[in-house]
């Protein structure tokens, strides 16, 4: 069965998280992704606990399903090889700082002369223009600058970054989305285009309703821990043993919660019966809910809450989350054979498609070894003779 992006060829000239993650999404959907690696650019393996076969788990998590060619773009011969690849490709995906791709003569303005149909997607920290465009950026910096850290954590405590690299991952997803839109446009125009996004823009866009609350009210928000600014019967409560998360966003769900907790009197109580009343009496209501939750262990509460159709969950640690029956049922944890030997656990692809599904979950391609496909790409895709490949290797253009 064909995949959605079968026949699409992507050159992945990225490092770290945002770019590699976006290209991995395309690889999962069936694109042929060739990772163009600079000699010695792979991250140094961390302590053994976070490494597999000498490779950084970080790298392995964002580079499955790709081929690897080691190519030195700082050398004229390396750029000529790259241009040959561009002629046979659809997309170039990079996350270099502004000006780097221009310096390498691998930017869109150069590459569109090589292949007018090429689509170049660039992910930067702050965007390619503006007063901060040339500053270095990582997820923590962006979470801080975007305001995301100011609304994460508990009131009165130091600012906290999200446990997930949301600006990196968001930028990767938006980059992949922009590429798909550009591919659709190319079907009509016949030419490619430049696609740009940044960590900052991705995180600002994900503020969504929090930004709307501020822009409408003028009130500067602070952190609300596990709660919600607009919904009161919404948060994590300590049971006898563990925490239980409850998310009620309307009267019907709040009333079901009151019934589940054995407090039907709250259905008509003037302080708790309506959204406005709950909002005005947030602290008192939260204290009552917390007191009741402490009377039973989490497993009992989850049974009761589910019987009453209350949105809820145990607050899982990762070991429990990755063993959840629903997670496993949906193939969101997979095991793949690693090219370096052994088997590697990874998260699955969240996109399910009936006609052109992502690559079969149990058969995801391994993250590549460094330069694993250099020879096959040069000889098979570009048709280089063995003597030319040997010369390029001797000149340290490829590895």
Order of alpha helices (4+ residues) and beta strands (2+ residues): beta-alpha-beta-beta-beta-alpha-beta-alpha-beta-alpha-alpha-beta-alpha-alpha-beta-alpha-alpha-beta-beta-alpha-alpha-alpha-alpha-beta-alpha-alpha-beta-beta-alpha
